[in-house]
């Protein structure tokens, strides 16, 4: 599937699933993208099997959950071990996201959450112990996300 481009129906399905996968039924999506519910189910299955849909995760308001501090830790990993260290970083308590970057330095960004600043220090210490060099820690105020292909959403029937 990854060799074939996504059509407007696929993009519409992805947009709506990212907007609210929990509450949109196949029939709801079908109404928005102009196909049958069965077509939507088949398309979702094909998108999953093709690896385009890689999972479904809730968006969590960490502050409401008692984790007032969210920090992006900008790290450097040896390029030959970048992927392994990025995976290992996910095992550190408090790490919620790891992004690998295609640069020589500052090539791993880790998002960590904590209730107290001492918890962030512990996370940074553990990252250092596995071989990541923490270059900077940047407090995150807000994260704004939009669904995939939002520019095409104007074409989707509302």
Phi and psi in radians as a Rosetta constraint file:
Dihedral C 1 N 2 CA 2 C 2 CIRCULARHARMONIC -1.162 0.35
Dihedral N 2 CA 2 C 2 N 3 CIRCULARHARMONIC -0.271 0.35
Dihedral C 2 N 3 CA 3 C 3 CIRCULARHARMONIC -1.382 0.35
Dihedral N 3 CA 3 C 3 N 4 CIRCULARHARMONIC -0.432 0.35
Dihedral C 3 N 4 CA 4 C 4 CIRCULARHARMONIC -1.585 0.35
Dihedral N 4 CA 4 C 4 N 5 CIRCULARHARMONIC 2.394 0.35
Dihedral C 4 N 5 CA 5 C 5 CIRCULARHARMONIC -1.223 0.35
Dihedral N 5 CA 5 C 5 N 6 CIRCULARHARMONIC 2.687 0.35
Dihedral C 5 N 6 CA 6 C 6 CIRCULARHARMONIC -1.294 0.35
Dihedral N 6 CA 6 C 6 N 7 CIRCULARHARMONIC 2.409 0.35
Dihedral C 6 N 7 CA 7 C 7 CIRCULARHARMONIC -1.633 0.35
Dihedral N 7 CA 7 C 7 N 8 CIRCULARHARMONIC -3.131 0.35
Dihedral C 7 N 8 CA 8 C 8 CIRCULARHARMONIC -1.077 0.35
Dihedral N 8 CA 8 C 8 N 9 CIRCULARHARMONIC -0.607 0.35
Dihedral C 8 N 9 CA 9 C 9 CIRCULARHARMONIC -1.152 0.35
Dihedral N 9 CA 9 C 9 N 10 CIRCULARHARMONIC -0.822 0.35
Dihedral C 9 N 10 CA 10 C 10 CIRCULARHARMONIC -1.030 0.35
Dihedral N 10 CA 10 C 10 N 11 CIRCULARHARMONIC -0.820 0.35
Dihedral C 10 N 11 CA 11 C 11 CIRCULARHARMONIC -1.092 0.35
Dihedral N 11 CA 11 C 11 N 12 CIRCULARHARMONIC -0.682 0.35
Dihedral C 11 N 12 CA 12 C 12 CIRCULARHARMONIC -1.131 0.35
Dihedral N 12 CA 12 C 12 N 13 CIRCULARHARMONIC -0.726 0.35
Dihedral C 12 N 13 CA 13 C 13 CIRCULARHARMONIC -1.092 0.35
Dihedral N 13 CA 13 C 13 N 14 CIRCULARHARMONIC -0.836 0.35
Dihedral C 13 N 14 CA 14 C 14 CIRCULARHARMONIC -1.065 0.35
Dihedral N 14 CA 14 C 14 N 15 CIRCULARHARMONIC -0.742 0.35
Dihedral C 14 N 15 CA 15 C 15 CIRCULARHARMONIC -1.025 0.35
Dihedral N 15 CA 15 C 15 N 16 CIRCULARHARMONIC -0.856 0.35
Dihedral C 15 N 16 CA 16 C 16 CIRCULARHARMONIC -1.198 0.35
Dihedral N 16 CA 16 C 16 N 17 CIRCULARHARMONIC -0.659 0.35
Dihedral C 16 N 17 CA 17 C 17 CIRCULARHARMONIC -1.117 0.35
Dihedral N 17 CA 17 C 17 N 18 CIRCULARHARMONIC -0.695 0.35
Dihedral C 17 N 18 CA 18 C 18 CIRCULARHARMONIC -1.234 0.35
Dihedral N 18 CA 18 C 18 N 19 CIRCULARHARMONIC -0.522 0.35
Dihedral C 18 N 19 CA 19 C 19 CIRCULARHARMONIC -1.178 0.35
Dihedral N 19 CA 19 C 19 N 20 CIRCULARHARMONIC -0.775 0.35
Dihedral C 19 N 20 CA 20 C 20 CIRCULARHARMONIC -2.961 0.35
Dihedral N 20 CA 20 C 20 N 21 CIRCULARHARMONIC 1.306 0.35
Dihedral C 20 N 21 CA 21 C 21 CIRCULARHARMONIC -1.098 0.35
Dihedral N 21 CA 21 C 21 N 22 CIRCULARHARMONIC -0.506 0.35
Dihedral C 21 N 22 CA 22 C 22 CIRCULARHARMONIC -1.219 0.35
Dihedral N 22 CA 22 C 22 N 23 CIRCULARHARMONIC -0.639 0.35
Dihedral C 22 N 23 CA 23 C 23 CIRCULARHARMONIC -1.859 0.35
Dihedral N 23 CA 23 C 23 N 24 CIRCULARHARMONIC -0.098 0.35
Dihedral C 23 N 24 CA 24 C 24 CIRCULARHARMONIC -1.605 0.35
Dihedral N 24 CA 24 C 24 N 25 CIRCULARHARMONIC 2.088 0.35
Dihedral C 24 N 25 CA 25 C 25 CIRCULARHARMONIC -1.477 0.35
Dihedral N 25 CA 25 C 25 N 26 CIRCULARHARMONIC 2.938 0.35
Dihedral C 25 N 26 CA 26 C 26 CIRCULARHARMONIC -1.030 0.35
Dihedral N 26 CA 26 C 26 N 27 CIRCULARHARMONIC -0.656 0.35
Dihedral C 26 N 27 CA 27 C 27 CIRCULARHARMONIC -1.150 0.35
Dihedral N 27 CA 27 C 27 N 28 CIRCULARHARMONIC -0.716 0.35
Dihedral C 27 N 28 CA 28 C 28 CIRCULARHARMONIC -1.069 0.35
Dihedral N 28 CA 28 C 28 N 29 CIRCULARHARMONIC -0.812 0.35
Dihedral C 28 N 29 CA 29 C 29 CIRCULARHARMONIC -1.113 0.35
Dihedral N 29 CA 29 C 29 N 30 CIRCULARHARMONIC -0.739 0.35
Dihedral C 29 N 30 CA 30 C 30 CIRCULARHARMONIC -1.003 0.35
Dihedral N 30 CA 30 C 30 N 31 CIRCULARHARMONIC -0.748 0.35
Dihedral C 30 N 31 CA 31 C 31 CIRCULARHARMONIC -1.054 0.35
Dihedral N 31 CA 31 C 31 N 32 CIRCULARHARMONIC -0.689 0.35
Dihedral C 31 N 32 CA 32 C 32 CIRCULARHARMONIC -1.271 0.35
Dihedral N 32 CA 32 C 32 N 33 CIRCULARHARMONIC -0.673 0.35
Dihedral C 32 N 33 CA 33 C 33 CIRCULARHARMONIC -1.735 0.35
Dihedral N 33 CA 33 C 33 N 34 CIRCULARHARMONIC -0.072 0.35
Dihedral C 33 N 34 CA 34 C 34 CIRCULARHARMONIC 1.392 0.35
Dihedral N 34 CA 34 C 34 N 35 CIRCULARHARMONIC 0.577 0.35
Dihedral C 34 N 35 CA 35 C 35 CIRCULARHARMONIC -2.313 0.35
Dihedral N 35 CA 35 C 35 N 36 CIRCULARHARMONIC -3.122 0.35
Dihedral C 35 N 36 CA 36 C 36 CIRCULARHARMONIC -1.444 0.35
Dihedral N 36 CA 36 C 36 N 37 CIRCULARHARMONIC 2.802 0.35
Dihedral C 36 N 37 CA 37 C 37 CIRCULARHARMONIC -1.078 0.35
Dihedral N 37 CA 37 C 37 N 38 CIRCULARHARMONIC -0.640 0.35
Dihedral C 37 N 38 CA 38 C 38 CIRCULARHARMONIC -1.116 0.35
Dihedral N 38 CA 38 C 38 N 39 CIRCULARHARMONIC -0.691 0.35
Dihedral C 38 N 39 CA 39 C 39 CIRCULARHARMONIC -1.085 0.35
Dihedral N 39 CA 39 C 39 N 40 CIRCULARHARMONIC -0.736 0.35
Dihedral C 39 N 40 CA 40 C 40 CIRCULARHARMONIC -1.057 0.35
Dihedral N 40 CA 40 C 40 N 41 CIRCULARHARMONIC -0.823 0.35
Dihedral C 40 N 41 CA 41 C 41 CIRCULARHARMONIC -1.041 0.35
Dihedral N 41 CA 41 C 41 N 42 CIRCULARHARMONIC -0.764 0.35
Dihedral C 41 N 42 CA 42 C 42 CIRCULARHARMONIC -1.113 0.35
Dihedral N 42 CA 42 C 42 N 43 CIRCULARHARMONIC -0.731 0.35
Dihedral C 42 N 43 CA 43 C 43 CIRCULARHARMONIC -1.138 0.35
Dihedral N 43 CA 43 C 43 N 44 CIRCULARHARMONIC -0.750 0.35
Dihedral C 43 N 44 CA 44 C 44 CIRCULARHARMONIC -1.078 0.35
Dihedral N 44 CA 44 C 44 N 45 CIRCULARHARMONIC -0.766 0.35
Dihedral C 44 N 45 CA 45 C 45 CIRCULARHARMONIC -1.052 0.35
Dihedral N 45 CA 45 C 45 N 46 CIRCULARHARMONIC -0.750 0.35
Dihedral C 45 N 46 CA 46 C 46 CIRCULARHARMONIC -1.150 0.35
Dihedral N 46 CA 46 C 46 N 47 CIRCULARHARMONIC -0.697 0.35
Dihedral C 46 N 47 CA 47 C 47 CIRCULARHARMONIC -1.145 0.35
Dihedral N 47 CA 47 C 47 N 48 CIRCULARHARMONIC -0.655 0.35
Dihedral C 47 N 48 CA 48 C 48 CIRCULARHARMONIC -1.181 0.35
Dihedral N 48 CA 48 C 48 N 49 CIRCULARHARMONIC -0.847 0.35
Dihedral C 48 N 49 CA 49 C 49 CIRCULARHARMONIC -1.120 0.35
Dihedral N 49 CA 49 C 49 N 50 CIRCULARHARMONIC -0.558 0.35
Dihedral C 49 N 50 CA 50 C 50 CIRCULARHARMONIC -1.409 0.35
Dihedral N 50 CA 50 C 50 N 51 CIRCULARHARMONIC -0.061 0.35
Dihedral C 50 N 51 CA 51 C 51 CIRCULARHARMONIC 1.428 0.35
Dihedral N 51 CA 51 C 51 N 52 CIRCULARHARMONIC 0.094 0.35
Dihedral C 51 N 52 CA 52 C 52 CIRCULARHARMONIC -1.297 0.35
Dihedral N 52 CA 52 C 52 N 53 CIRCULARHARMONIC -0.765 0.35
Dihedral C 52 N 53 CA 53 C 53 CIRCULARHARMONIC -1.615 0.35
Dihedral N 53 CA 53 C 53 N 54 CIRCULARHARMONIC 2.018 0.35
Dihedral C 53 N 54 CA 54 C 54 CIRCULARHARMONIC -1.823 0.35
Dihedral N 54 CA 54 C 54 N 55 CIRCULARHARMONIC 0.009 0.35
Dihedral C 54 N 55 CA 55 C 55 CIRCULARHARMONIC 2.658 0.35
Dihedral N 55 CA 55 C 55 N 56 CIRCULARHARMONIC 3.053 0.35
Dihedral C 55 N 56 CA 56 C 56 CIRCULARHARMONIC -2.273 0.35
Dihedral N 56 CA 56 C 56 N 57 CIRCULARHARMONIC 2.156 0.35
Dihedral C 56 N 57 CA 57 C 57 CIRCULARHARMONIC -2.309 0.35
Dihedral N 57 CA 57 C 57 N 58 CIRCULARHARMONIC 2.542 0.35
Dihedral C 57 N 58 CA 58 C 58 CIRCULARHARMONIC -1.327 0.35
Dihedral N 58 CA 58 C 58 N 59 CIRCULARHARMONIC 2.660 0.35
Dihedral C 58 N 59 CA 59 C 59 CIRCULARHARMONIC -1.566 0.35
Dihedral N 59 CA 59 C 59 N 60 CIRCULARHARMONIC 2.153 0.35
Dihedral C 59 N 60 CA 60 C 60 CIRCULARHARMONIC -1.885 0.35
Dihedral N 60 CA 60 C 60 N 61 CIRCULARHARMONIC 2.336 0.35
Dihedral C 60 N 61 CA 61 C 61 CIRCULARHARMONIC -1.544 0.35
Dihedral N 61 CA 61 C 61 N 62 CIRCULARHARMONIC 1.660 0.35
Dihedral C 61 N 62 CA 62 C 62 CIRCULARHARMONIC -1.108 0.35
Dihedral N 62 CA 62 C 62 N 63 CIRCULARHARMONIC -0.600 0.35
Dihedral C 62 N 63 CA 63 C 63 CIRCULARHARMONIC -1.093 0.35
Dihedral N 63 CA 63 C 63 N 64 CIRCULARHARMONIC -0.756 0.35
Dihedral C 63 N 64 CA 64 C 64 CIRCULARHARMONIC -1.130 0.35
Dihedral N 64 CA 64 C 64 N 65 CIRCULARHARMONIC -0.482 0.35
Dihedral C 64 N 65 CA 65 C 65 CIRCULARHARMONIC -1.487 0.35
Dihedral N 65 CA 65 C 65 N 66 CIRCULARHARMONIC 0.057 0.35
Dihedral C 65 N 66 CA 66 C 66 CIRCULARHARMONIC 1.709 0.35
Dihedral N 66 CA 66 C 66 N 67 CIRCULARHARMONIC 0.166 0.35
Dihedral C 66 N 67 CA 67 C 67 CIRCULARHARMONIC -1.962 0.35
Dihedral N 67 CA 67 C 67 N 68 CIRCULARHARMONIC 1.506 0.35
Dihedral C 67 N 68 CA 68 C 68 CIRCULARHARMONIC -1.227 0.35
Dihedral N 68 CA 68 C 68 N 69 CIRCULARHARMONIC -0.374 0.35
Dihedral C 68 N 69 CA 69 C 69 CIRCULARHARMONIC -1.856 0.35
Dihedral N 69 CA 69 C 69 N 70 CIRCULARHARMONIC 2.160 0.35
Dihedral C 69 N 70 CA 70 C 70 CIRCULARHARMONIC -2.153 0.35
Dihedral N 70 CA 70 C 70 N 71 CIRCULARHARMONIC 2.254 0.35
Dihedral C 70 N 71 CA 71 C 71 CIRCULARHARMONIC -2.332 0.35
Dihedral N 71 CA 71 C 71 N 72 CIRCULARHARMONIC 2.373 0.35
Dihedral C 71 N 72 CA 72 C 72 CIRCULARHARMONIC -1.617 0.35
Dihedral N 72 CA 72 C 72 N 73 CIRCULARHARMONIC 2.098 0.35
Dihedral C 72 N 73 CA 73 C 73 CIRCULARHARMONIC -1.759 0.35
Dihedral N 73 CA 73 C 73 N 74 CIRCULARHARMONIC 1.988 0.35
Dihedral C 73 N 74 CA 74 C 74 CIRCULARHARMONIC -1.553 0.35
Dihedral N 74 CA 74 C 74 N 75 CIRCULARHARMONIC 2.056 0.35
Dihedral C 74 N 75 CA 75 C 75 CIRCULARHARMONIC -2.114 0.35
Dihedral N 75 CA 75 C 75 N 76 CIRCULARHARMONIC 2.825 0.35
Dihedral C 75 N 76 CA 76 C 76 CIRCULARHARMONIC -2.069 0.35
Dihedral N 76 CA 76 C 76 N 77 CIRCULARHARMONIC 2.293 0.35
Dihedral C 76 N 77 CA 77 C 77 CIRCULARHARMONIC -2.146 0.35
Dihedral N 77 CA 77 C 77 N 78 CIRCULARHARMONIC 2.558 0.35
Dihedral C 77 N 78 CA 78 C 78 CIRCULARHARMONIC -0.989 0.35
Dihedral N 78 CA 78 C 78 N 79 CIRCULARHARMONIC 2.329 0.35
Dihedral C 78 N 79 CA 79 C 79 CIRCULARHARMONIC -0.979 0.35
Dihedral N 79 CA 79 C 79 N 80 CIRCULARHARMONIC -0.663 0.35
Dihedral C 79 N 80 CA 80 C 80 CIRCULARHARMONIC -1.183 0.35
Dihedral N 80 CA 80 C 80 N 81 CIRCULARHARMONIC -0.294 0.35
Dihedral C 80 N 81 CA 81 C 81 CIRCULARHARMONIC -2.151 0.35
Dihedral N 81 CA 81 C 81 N 82 CIRCULARHARMONIC 0.197 0.35
Dihedral C 81 N 82 CA 82 C 82 CIRCULARHARMONIC -0.997 0.35
Dihedral N 82 CA 82 C 82 N 83 CIRCULARHARMONIC -0.899 0.35
Dihedral C 82 N 83 CA 83 C 83 CIRCULARHARMONIC -1.105 0.35
Dihedral N 83 CA 83 C 83 N 84 CIRCULARHARMONIC -0.717 0.35
Dihedral C 83 N 84 CA 84 C 84 CIRCULARHARMONIC -1.133 0.35
Dihedral N 84 CA 84 C 84 N 85 CIRCULARHARMONIC -0.755 0.35
Dihedral C 84 N 85 CA 85 C 85 CIRCULARHARMONIC -1.201 0.35
Dihedral N 85 CA 85 C 85 N 86 CIRCULARHARMONIC -0.618 0.35
Dihedral C 85 N 86 CA 86 C 86 CIRCULARHARMONIC -1.088 0.35
Dihedral N 86 CA 86 C 86 N 87 CIRCULARHARMONIC -0.761 0.35
Dihedral C 86 N 87 CA 87 C 87 CIRCULARHARMONIC -1.128 0.35
Dihedral N 87 CA 87 C 87 N 88 CIRCULARHARMONIC -0.734 0.35
Dihedral C 87 N 88 CA 88 C 88 CIRCULARHARMONIC -1.136 0.35
Dihedral N 88 CA 88 C 88 N 89 CIRCULARHARMONIC -0.553 0.35
Dihedral C 88 N 89 CA 89 C 89 CIRCULARHARMONIC -1.095 0.35
Dihedral N 89 CA 89 C 89 N 90 CIRCULARHARMONIC -0.518 0.35
Dihedral C 89 N 90 CA 90 C 90 CIRCULARHARMONIC -1.117 0.35
Dihedral N 90 CA 90 C 90 N 91 CIRCULARHARMONIC -0.333 0.35
Dihedral C 90 N 91 CA 91 C 91 CIRCULARHARMONIC -1.419 0.35
Dihedral N 91 CA 91 C 91 N 92 CIRCULARHARMONIC -0.158 0.35
Dihedral C 91 N 92 CA 92 C 92 CIRCULARHARMONIC -1.386 0.35
Dihedral N 92 CA 92 C 92 N 93 CIRCULARHARMONIC 2.206 0.35
Dihedral C 92 N 93 CA 93 C 93 CIRCULARHARMONIC -0.996 0.35
Dihedral N 93 CA 93 C 93 N 94 CIRCULARHARMONIC 2.280 0.35
Dihedral C 93 N 94 CA 94 C 94 CIRCULARHARMONIC 1.751 0.35
Dihedral N 94 CA 94 C 94 N 95 CIRCULARHARMONIC -0.298 0.35
Dihedral C 94 N 95 CA 95 C 95 CIRCULARHARMONIC -1.412 0.35
Dihedral N 95 CA 95 C 95 N 96 CIRCULARHARMONIC 2.183 0.35
Dihedral C 95 N 96 CA 96 C 96 CIRCULARHARMONIC -2.001 0.35
Dihedral N 96 CA 96 C 96 N 97 CIRCULARHARMONIC -0.260 0.35
Dihedral C 96 N 97 CA 97 C 97 CIRCULARHARMONIC -2.739 0.35
Dihedral N 97 CA 97 C 97 N 98 CIRCULARHARMONIC 2.495 0.35
Dihedral C 97 N 98 CA 98 C 98 CIRCULARHARMONIC -2.326 0.35
Dihedral N 98 CA 98 C 98 N 99 CIRCULARHARMONIC 2.245 0.35
Dihedral C 98 N 99 CA 99 C 99 CIRCULARHARMONIC -2.106 0.35
Dihedral N 99 CA 99 C 99 N 100 CIRCULARHARMONIC 2.205 0.35
Dihedral C 99 N 100 CA 100 C 100 CIRCULARHARMONIC -1.532 0.35
Dihedral N 100 CA 100 C 100 N 101 CIRCULARHARMONIC 2.443 0.35
Dihedral C 100 N 101 CA 101 C 101 CIRCULARHARMONIC -2.060 0.35
Dihedral N 101 CA 101 C 101 N 102 CIRCULARHARMONIC 2.623 0.35
Dihedral C 101 N 102 CA 102 C 102 CIRCULARHARMONIC -1.585 0.35
Dihedral N 102 CA 102 C 102 N 103 CIRCULARHARMONIC 1.108 0.35
Dihedral C 102 N 103 CA 103 C 103 CIRCULARHARMONIC -2.376 0.35
Dihedral N 103 CA 103 C 103 N 104 CIRCULARHARMONIC 2.890 0.35
Dihedral C 103 N 104 CA 104 C 104 CIRCULARHARMONIC -1.339 0.35
Dihedral N 104 CA 104 C 104 N 105 CIRCULARHARMONIC -0.756 0.35
Dihedral C 104 N 105 CA 105 C 105 CIRCULARHARMONIC -2.047 0.35
Dihedral N 105 CA 105 C 105 N 106 CIRCULARHARMONIC 2.800 0.35
Dihedral C 105 N 106 CA 106 C 106 CIRCULARHARMONIC 0.941 0.35
Dihedral N 106 CA 106 C 106 N 107 CIRCULARHARMONIC 0.814 0.35
Dihedral C 106 N 107 CA 107 C 107 CIRCULARHARMONIC -1.767 0.35
Dihedral N 107 CA 107 C 107 N 108 CIRCULARHARMONIC 0.084 0.35
Dihedral C 107 N 108 CA 108 C 108 CIRCULARHARMONIC -2.404 0.35
Dihedral N 108 CA 108 C 108 N 109 CIRCULARHARMONIC 2.209 0.35
Dihedral C 108 N 109 CA 109 C 109 CIRCULARHARMONIC -1.975 0.35
Dihedral N 109 CA 109 C 109 N 110 CIRCULARHARMONIC 2.181 0.35
Dihedral C 109 N 110 CA 110 C 110 CIRCULARHARMONIC -2.030 0.35
Dihedral N 110 CA 110 C 110 N 111 CIRCULARHARMONIC 2.227 0.35
Dihedral C 110 N 111 CA 111 C 111 CIRCULARHARMONIC -1.740 0.35
Dihedral N 111 CA 111 C 111 N 112 CIRCULARHARMONIC 2.187 0.35
Dihedral C 111 N 112 CA 112 C 112 CIRCULARHARMONIC -2.190 0.35
Dihedral N 112 CA 112 C 112 N 113 CIRCULARHARMONIC 2.606 0.35
Dihedral C 112 N 113 CA 113 C 113 CIRCULARHARMONIC -2.118 0.35
Dihedral N 113 CA 113 C 113 N 114 CIRCULARHARMONIC 2.622 0.35
Dihedral C 113 N 114 CA 114 C 114 CIRCULARHARMONIC -2.769 0.35
Dihedral N 114 CA 114 C 114 N 115 CIRCULARHARMONIC 2.756 0.35
Dihedral C 114 N 115 CA 115 C 115 CIRCULARHARMONIC -1.512 0.35
Dihedral N 115 CA 115 C 115 N 116 CIRCULARHARMONIC -0.508 0.35
Dihedral C 115 N 116 CA 116 C 116 CIRCULARHARMONIC -2.401 0.35
Dihedral N 116 CA 116 C 116 N 117 CIRCULARHARMONIC 2.746 0.35
Dihedral C 116 N 117 CA 117 C 117 CIRCULARHARMONIC -1.119 0.35
Dihedral N 117 CA 117 C 117 N 118 CIRCULARHARMONIC -0.563 0.35
Dihedral C 117 N 118 CA 118 C 118 CIRCULARHARMONIC -1.074 0.35
Dihedral N 118 CA 118 C 118 N 119 CIRCULARHARMONIC -0.560 0.35
Dihedral C 118 N 119 CA 119 C 119 CIRCULARHARMONIC -1.140 0.35
Dihedral N 119 CA 119 C 119 N 120 CIRCULARHARMONIC -0.666 0.35
Dihedral C 119 N 120 CA 120 C 120 CIRCULARHARMONIC -1.153 0.35
Dihedral N 120 CA 120 C 120 N 121 CIRCULARHARMONIC -0.652 0.35
Dihedral C 120 N 121 CA 121 C 121 CIRCULARHARMONIC -1.098 0.35
Dihedral N 121 CA 121 C 121 N 122 CIRCULARHARMONIC -0.714 0.35
Dihedral C 121 N 122 CA 122 C 122 CIRCULARHARMONIC -1.124 0.35
Dihedral N 122 CA 122 C 122 N 123 CIRCULARHARMONIC -0.721 0.35
Dihedral C 122 N 123 CA 123 C 123 CIRCULARHARMONIC -1.085 0.35
Dihedral N 123 CA 123 C 123 N 124 CIRCULARHARMONIC -0.818 0.35
Dihedral C 123 N 124 CA 124 C 124 CIRCULARHARMONIC -1.076 0.35
Dihedral N 124 CA 124 C 124 N 125 CIRCULARHARMONIC -0.673 0.35
Dihedral C 124 N 125 CA 125 C 125 CIRCULARHARMONIC -1.101 0.35
Dihedral N 125 CA 125 C 125 N 126 CIRCULARHARMONIC -0.781 0.35
Dihedral C 125 N 126 CA 126 C 126 CIRCULARHARMONIC -1.144 0.35
Dihedral N 126 CA 126 C 126 N 127 CIRCULARHARMONIC -0.644 0.35
Dihedral C 126 N 127 CA 127 C 127 CIRCULARHARMONIC -1.120 0.35
Dihedral N 127 CA 127 C 127 N 128 CIRCULARHARMONIC -0.715 0.35
Dihedral C 127 N 128 CA 128 C 128 CIRCULARHARMONIC -1.082 0.35
Dihedral N 128 CA 128 C 128 N 129 CIRCULARHARMONIC -0.722 0.35
Dihedral C 128 N 129 CA 129 C 129 CIRCULARHARMONIC -1.139 0.35
Dihedral N 129 CA 129 C 129 N 130 CIRCULARHARMONIC -0.511 0.35
Dihedral C 129 N 130 CA 130 C 130 CIRCULARHARMONIC -1.484 0.35
Dihedral N 130 CA 130 C 130 N 131 CIRCULARHARMONIC -0.148 0.35
Dihedral C 130 N 131 CA 131 C 131 CIRCULARHARMONIC 2.039 0.35
Dihedral N 131 CA 131 C 131 N 132 CIRCULARHARMONIC 0.102 0.35
Dihedral C 131 N 132 CA 132 C 132 CIRCULARHARMONIC -1.620 0.35
Dihedral N 132 CA 132 C 132 N 133 CIRCULARHARMONIC 2.398 0.35
Dihedral C 132 N 133 CA 133 C 133 CIRCULARHARMONIC -1.709 0.35
Dihedral N 133 CA 133 C 133 N 134 CIRCULARHARMONIC 2.038 0.35
Dihedral C 133 N 134 CA 134 C 134 CIRCULARHARMONIC -1.390 0.35
Dihedral N 134 CA 134 C 134 N 135 CIRCULARHARMONIC 1.963 0.35
Dihedral C 134 N 135 CA 135 C 135 CIRCULARHARMONIC -1.479 0.35
Dihedral N 135 CA 135 C 135 N 136 CIRCULARHARMONIC -0.678 0.35
Dihedral C 135 N 136 CA 136 C 136 CIRCULARHARMONIC -2.741 0.35
Dihedral N 136 CA 136 C 136 N 137 CIRCULARHARMONIC 2.760 0.35
Dihedral C 136 N 137 CA 137 C 137 CIRCULARHARMONIC -2.185 0.35
Dihedral N 137 CA 137 C 137 N 138 CIRCULARHARMONIC 2.145 0.35
Dihedral C 137 N 138 CA 138 C 138 CIRCULARHARMONIC -2.121 0.35
Dihedral N 138 CA 138 C 138 N 139 CIRCULARHARMONIC 2.075 0.35
Dihedral C 138 N 139 CA 139 C 139 CIRCULARHARMONIC -1.182 0.35
Dihedral N 139 CA 139 C 139 N 140 CIRCULARHARMONIC 2.276 0.35
Dihedral C 139 N 140 CA 140 C 140 CIRCULARHARMONIC -1.639 0.35
Dihedral N 140 CA 140 C 140 N 141 CIRCULARHARMONIC 2.185 0.35
Dihedral C 140 N 141 CA 141 C 141 CIRCULARHARMONIC -1.479 0.35
Dihedral N 141 CA 141 C 141 N 142 CIRCULARHARMONIC -0.927 0.35
Dihedral C 141 N 142 CA 142 C 142 CIRCULARHARMONIC -2.559 0.35
Dihedral N 142 CA 142 C 142 N 143 CIRCULARHARMONIC 2.723 0.35
Dihedral C 142 N 143 CA 143 C 143 CIRCULARHARMONIC -2.160 0.35
Dihedral N 143 CA 143 C 143 N 144 CIRCULARHARMONIC 2.239 0.35
Dihedral C 143 N 144 CA 144 C 144 CIRCULARHARMONIC -2.014 0.35
Dihedral N 144 CA 144 C 144 N 145 CIRCULARHARMONIC 2.273 0.35
Dihedral C 144 N 145 CA 145 C 145 CIRCULARHARMONIC -2.274 0.35
Dihedral N 145 CA 145 C 145 N 146 CIRCULARHARMONIC 2.532 0.35
Dihedral C 145 N 146 CA 146 C 146 CIRCULARHARMONIC -2.217 0.35
Dihedral N 146 CA 146 C 146 N 147 CIRCULARHARMONIC 2.672 0.35
Dihedral C 146 N 147 CA 147 C 147 CIRCULARHARMONIC -1.124 0.35
Dihedral N 147 CA 147 C 147 N 148 CIRCULARHARMONIC 2.695 0.35
Dihedral C 147 N 148 CA 148 C 148 CIRCULARHARMONIC -0.864 0.35
Dihedral N 148 CA 148 C 148 N 149 CIRCULARHARMONIC 2.379 0.35
Dihedral C 148 N 149 CA 149 C 149 CIRCULARHARMONIC 1.023 0.35
Dihedral N 149 CA 149 C 149 N 150 CIRCULARHARMONIC 0.748 0.35
Dihedral C 149 N 150 CA 150 C 150 CIRCULARHARMONIC -1.117 0.35
Dihedral N 150 CA 150 C 150 N 151 CIRCULARHARMONIC -0.405 0.35
Dihedral C 150 N 151 CA 151 C 151 CIRCULARHARMONIC -1.150 0.35
Dihedral N 151 CA 151 C 151 N 152 CIRCULARHARMONIC -0.460 0.35
Dihedral C 151 N 152 CA 152 C 152 CIRCULARHARMONIC -1.460 0.35
Dihedral N 152 CA 152 C 152 N 153 CIRCULARHARMONIC -0.168 0.35
Dihedral C 152 N 153 CA 153 C 153 CIRCULARHARMONIC -1.128 0.35
Dihedral N 153 CA 153 C 153 N 154 CIRCULARHARMONIC -0.403 0.35
Dihedral C 153 N 154 CA 154 C 154 CIRCULARHARMONIC -1.154 0.35
Dihedral N 154 CA 154 C 154 N 155 CIRCULARHARMONIC -0.398 0.35
Dihedral C 154 N 155 CA 155 C 155 CIRCULARHARMONIC -1.464 0.35
Dihedral N 155 CA 155 C 155 N 156 CIRCULARHARMONIC -0.278 0.35
Dihedral C 155 N 156 CA 156 C 156 CIRCULARHARMONIC -1.408 0.35
Dihedral N 156 CA 156 C 156 N 157 CIRCULARHARMONIC 2.336 0.35
Dihedral C 156 N 157 CA 157 C 157 CIRCULARHARMONIC -1.111 0.35
Dihedral N 157 CA 157 C 157 N 158 CIRCULARHARMONIC 2.268 0.35
